[in-house]
Amino acid sequence: MRLHIITLAVFCCAFAESRKIRGISSSYKRFYKEKRSFLCIDGSKMIPFEQVNDDYCDCEDGSDEPGTSACPRGRFYCTNLGFRPHYIPSSRVNDGICDCCDASDEYNSHARCQNTCWNLGQQERAYVEGQMRTLDEGLQLKQQLIEEGVLLWREKQAQLRDLQQVAEDLQIKLEEHRRRKHEADRLKEQTLKALEAGDSSLRRQNSTVSGIFQLLDSNKDGSITVDEVQAKVTLIHDEERVLSEDEAVALLGGGRQMDLAEFQHTLWDILTRGDSVKIKDAHDAAGGLVGEDPHLQAADRALSPAWKHSAFPSFPIFILQLKWLEDFLIFPGNVCHINNMMLICWTHTSSIMLFFASHMLPERSAALQGAC
């Protein structure tokens, strides 16, 4: 009884194996369900199911012979359990050469094929695992580089903001320096104009000082002596009295004589103050000064004969044109002052520039005082 059961099981297994459709993948098994007829996959023909894998090509697409080499366009599916499955041309089925690693293509040949799929799968898995490790390392390195790049980007952004702030500060400083330079250029231009005007005034003053010195230097020897001071200088409040020798020596700064440089800083200052002494025959001195100063020449030409021969011959009558006085007072440091009967003007580069008598018509005196 037991023998009969074993025999029946073997027969059933052999029958099932005989009816197994070879050379198809699991996705195509739905087309090969055992039934009374088989429809070619391209839909070109309907054949009895018994003609599937009967080693005769009935369908043009070779779909009725997936497990034989009957159809030239057929394909055989290698399952290759444990390794990669793939297709081979059906012409290679049972050709004596092992094309599938599971030897399923040589099921009815004399070839002695071994199932090497497990070994190939292990090699494939080892290769894939190595690739995966390399990929993981690459991804980790990529992530590290990304993080470093983000930190570097933030650092560069901070540096960029700092540089932009520095650039803005420098631009502000540049504008400030440009403004200061423009202001300095403007002040320089004004200063140069003032210096030019001051040089002109200084030349006129030096010309006036030199004229008075030459007037006092009777013998033209380049120095003023005690005798020349006694002859040319007199007291304002006592014009008739001749200066004593001691008074003359005092006016000369304690010496017996002085040159032009000493005169400009001593006796000239005393004379221009006009509060103690003056020059005799001041009208003649005025004529000499007028000849040297163009403004005074114009003023002298503007005088009427009655003014030049007025009742005050002992005082220098220098009439300064109001327009010239206005131009003179424009420059900083230039100032005029009416003291007693003298109009005294100071320049911004030296001490006394000119002095003028105030014995004039009331309206002229008032006009000069208003200008000063």
C-alpha positions in Angstrom: 0.0 0.0 0.0 2.8 2.4 0.9 4.5 1.5 -2.4 1.4 2.4 -4.4 1.2 5.8 -2.7 4.8 6.7 -3.5 4.4 5.6 -7.1 1.3 7.7 -7.4 3.1 10.8 -6.0 6.0 10.4 -8.4 3.6 10.1 -11.3 1.7 13.2 -10.3 5.0 15.2 -9.9 6.2 14.0 -13.3 2.8 15.0 -14.9 2.9 18.4 -13.3 6.5 18.9 -14.4 5.5 17.9 -17.9 2.7 20.4 -18.0 4.9 23.3 -16.5 5.3 26.1 -19.1 9.0 26.8 -19.4 10.6 30.0 -20.4 8.0 32.5 -19.2 8.2 35.1 -16.5 5.7 35.5 -13.8 4.3 38.6 -15.5 3.4 36.5 -18.6 1.8 33.5 -16.7 -1.7 35.0 -17.2 -1.4 34.3 -20.9 -0.5 30.6 -20.3 -3.3 29.5 -18.1 -4.2 25.9 -19.1 -7.4 25.9 -21.0 -8.8 24.5 -24.3 -7.2 27.1 -26.5 -4.3 29.5 -26.6 -4.4 33.0 -28.1 -1.1 34.2 -29.5 0.0 37.2 -27.5 0.0 39.4 -30.6 -3.6 38.3 -31.2 -2.8 36.9 -34.7 -4.0 33.3 -34.1 -5.9 31.0 -31.8 -4.5 27.5 -31.4 -5.2 24.5 -29.1 -3.4 24.7 -25.8 -1.8 21.4 -26.4 0.3 23.1 -29.2 2.1 25.3 -26.6 5.8 24.3 -26.3 5.2 21.3 -28.7 8.5 22.3 -30.5 6.5 23.7 -33.5 6.1 27.4 -34.1 2.4 28.3 -34.7 2.4 32.0 -33.7 4.3 34.6 -35.7 5.6 36.3 -32.5 6.8 32.9 -31.2 4.7 33.2 -28.1 3.5 29.6 -28.3 7.0 28.2 -28.0 8.6 30.1 -25.0 10.4 27.0 -23.8 11.7 25.5 -27.1 13.9 26.7 -30.0 11.2 26.2 -32.6 10.5 29.9 -33.3 13.2 32.2 -34.6 11.7 35.3 -32.9 11.1 33.5 -29.5 12.6 34.4 -26.2 13.4 32.1 -23.2 13.2 33.5 -19.7 15.9 32.5 -17.3 14.5 32.6 -13.8 18.0 32.5 -12.2 16.8 32.3 -8.6 19.3 34.0 -6.4 20.7 36.1 -9.2 19.4 38.4 -11.9 16.8 37.0 -14.2 17.1 37.7 -17.9 16.0 36.6 -21.4 17.9 34.7 -24.0 17.0 34.0 -27.6 15.0 30.7 -27.8 17.5 29.4 -30.4 19.9 28.8 -27.5 17.5 26.5 -25.6 18.9 22.9 -25.5 21.9 23.8 -27.6 24.3 22.1 -25.2 25.6 25.4 -23.8 24.6 26.7 -20.4 23.3 30.2 -20.9 21.2 30.4 -17.7 23.0 30.2 -14.4 20.2 27.9 -13.1 20.6 25.6 -16.1 16.9 26.0 -17.0 17.7 26.5 -20.7 19.3 23.0 -21.0 16.5 20.9 -19.5 16.5 18.4 -22.4 20.1 18.2 -23.5 23.2 16.2 -22.6 25.0 19.3 -21.1 26.0 19.0 -17.5 25.1 22.5 -16.3 25.5 23.5 -12.6 23.3 26.0 -10.8 25.7 28.9 -10.1 23.1 31.5 -9.4 23.8 31.6 -5.7 27.5 32.2 -6.1 26.9 34.8 -8.8 24.3 36.4 -6.6 26.8 36.6 -3.7 29.3 38.3 -5.9 26.7 40.6 -7.2 25.5 41.4 -3.7 29.0 42.0 -2.5 29.6 44.3 -5.4 26.4 46.2 -4.8 27.1 46.4 -1.0 30.5 47.9 -1.9 28.9 50.4 -4.2 26.3 51.2 -1.5 29.1 51.8 1.0 30.9 54.0 -1.5 27.6 55.8 -2.1 27.0 56.3 1.6 30.6 57.6 2.1 30.0 60.0 -0.8 26.7 61.1 0.6 28.3 61.7 4.0 31.1 63.6 2.3 28.6 65.6 0.3 26.7 66.5 3.4 29.9 67.5 5.2 30.8 69.7 2.2 27.3 71.2 2.2 27.6 72.1 5.9 31.1 73.5 5.4 29.8 75.4 2.4 26.9 76.8 4.4 29.3 78.0 7.1 31.7 79.4 4.6 28.8 81.2 2.8 27.6 82.7 6.1 31.2 83.8 6.9 31.5 85.4 3.5 28.2 87.0 3.8 29.3 88.5 7.1 32.5 89.7 5.5 30.6 91.2 2.6 28.3 93.1 5.0 31.4 94.4 6.9 33.0 95.4 3.6 29.8 97.1 2.4 29.7 99.0 5.7 33.4 100.0 5.4 32.7 101.1 1.8 29.7 103.2 3.0 31.9 104.7 5.7 34.7 105.4 3.2 32.2 107.0 0.8 31.0 109.3 3.6 34.6 110.2 4.4 35.3 110.7 0.8 32.4 113.1 0.5 33.5 114.9 3.6 37.1 115.2 2.3 35.7 116.4 -1.0 33.7 119.0 0.8 36.7 120.0 2.9 38.9 120.2 -0.2 36.3 122.4 -1.9 36.2 124.6 1.1 40.0 124.7 1.3 40.2 125.5 -2.4 37.7 128.3 -1.8 39.6 129.6 1.2 42.9 129.3 -0.7 41.5 131.4 -3.5 40.2 134.0 -1.1 43.5 134.0 0.7 45.5 134.4 -2.5 43.2 137.3 -3.5 43.7 138.8 0.0 47.4 138.3 -0.2 47.5 140.0 -3.5 45.5 142.8 -2.1 47.7 142.8 1.0 50.9 142.9 -1.1 49.5 145.8 -3.1 48.6 147.6 0.2 52.0 146.8 1.7 53.7 148.2 -1.4 51.7 151.3 -1.2 52.5 151.6 2.6 56.2 150.9 2.0 56.1 153.6 -0.8 54.5 156.0 1.7 57.0 155.2 4.5 59.9 155.5 2.0 58.5 158.9 0.8 58.3 160.3 4.4 61.8 158.9 5.1 63.2 160.6 2.0 61.4 163.8 3.0 63.1 163.8 6.4 66.5 162.7 5.0 67.6 166.1 3.7 71.1 165.1 2.6 69.9 161.9 1.0 72.6 159.8 2.8 70.2 157.0 3.7 69.8 157.9 7.4 67.9 160.4 9.5 70.0 162.4 12.0 69.2 164.6 15.1 69.6 167.8 13.0 67.2 166.5 10.3 64.6 165.6 12.9 64.9 169.1 14.5 64.6 170.7 11.1 61.6 168.6 9.8 59.6 167.5 12.8 57.6 169.8 15.2 55.2 169.5 18.1 51.5 169.4 17.2 50.5 171.7 20.1 53.5 174.0 19.8 54.5 174.3 16.1 56.7 177.3 16.6 59.1 175.7 19.1 62.0 173.8 17.7 62.6 170.3 19.2 65.4 170.1 21.6 68.3 167.7 21.0 67.1 165.4 23.7 63.6 165.3 22.2 65.1 164.5 18.8 67.2 161.8 20.3 64.2 160.3 22.0 62.3 160.3 18.7 65.2 158.5 17.1 64.9 155.7 19.7 67.8 157.0 21.8 70.4 157.1 19.0 71.9 159.9 16.9 70.6 158.5 13.6 68.4 155.7 12.1 68.0 154.0 8.8 64.8 153.2 6.9 64.1 149.9 8.7 64.5 151.5 12.2 62.4 154.5 11.0 59.5 152.2 9.9 59.2 150.7 13.4 59.8 153.7 15.6 59.5 157.3 14.3 57.0 156.3 11.6 54.6 154.9 14.2 54.9 158.1 16.3 54.2 160.3 13.3 51.2 158.2 12.1 49.6 158.3 15.6 49.4 162.1 15.2 49.0 162.8 18.9 52.4 164.5 19.7 54.5 165.4 16.7 54.1 166.0 13.0 56.2 166.9 9.9 56.7 170.5 9.1 55.5 171.6 5.6 53.2 168.6 5.5 51.6 169.9 2.3 54.9 169.3 0.5 55.1 165.9 2.0 51.6 165.2 0.9 52.6 166.2 -2.7 55.4 163.6 -2.6 53.1 160.9 -1.4 50.4 161.7 -3.8 53.0 161.3 -6.6 53.7 157.8 -5.5 50.1 156.5 -4.8 47.7 156.4 -7.7 44.7 156.5 -5.4 46.0 159.6 -3.7 46.8 161.1 -7.1 43.1 160.7 -8.0 42.1 162.2 -4.6 44.5 165.1 -5.1 43.1 165.8 -8.6 39.6 165.8 -7.1 40.5 168.6 -4.6 39.3 172.1 -5.5 41.8 175.0 -5.4 40.0 176.3 -2.3 40.7 173.1 -0.5 44.4 173.0 -1.4 44.7 176.7 -0.2 42.4 176.4 2.8 42.9 178.0 6.2 44.7 174.9 7.4 48.0 174.9 5.5 49.9 173.3 8.3 47.9 170.0 8.1 48.2 167.4 5.4 45.1 167.5 3.3 44.7 164.0 1.9 41.2 163.3 0.7 40.6 159.6 0.2 37.9 158.7 -2.4 35.0 157.0 -0.7 35.0 154.2 -3.4 38.6 153.4 -2.7 38.0 153.4 1.1 35.1 151.0 0.6 37.3 148.7 -1.4 40.0 149.0 1.3 37.6 148.1 4.1 36.3 144.9 2.4 39.4 142.9 3.3 39.5 141.4 6.8 41.9 143.1 9.0 41.8 146.5 7.2 40.3 149.1 9.4 40.1 152.9 9.6 39.7 155.2 12.6 39.3 158.9 13.0 41.4 160.1 15.9 41.5 163.8 16.8 41.9 165.3 13.4 43.6 162.3 11.6 42.0 159.5 9.6 44.2 156.5 10.3 43.9 153.2 8.4 45.4 149.9 9.4 46.0 147.0 6.9 45.8 143.3 7.8 49.5 142.8 6.9 51.2 145.8 8.7 50.5 148.6 11.1 49.7 152.1 9.9 48.9 152.5 6.2 47.9 156.1 5.6 46.8 159.0 7.7 44.5 161.9 6.5 43.5 165.2 7.9 39.9 165.6 9.0 39.9 169.4 8.3 37.4 169.1 5.5 33.9 170.0 4.8 31.4 168.6 7.3 29.6 166.4 4.8 33.0 164.9 3.7 34.0 164.2 7.3 30.6 162.6 8.1 30.8 160.5 4.9 34.2 159.2 5.9 33.1 158.5 9.4 30.1 156.5 8.1 32.4 154.5 5.8 34.7 153.7 8.7 
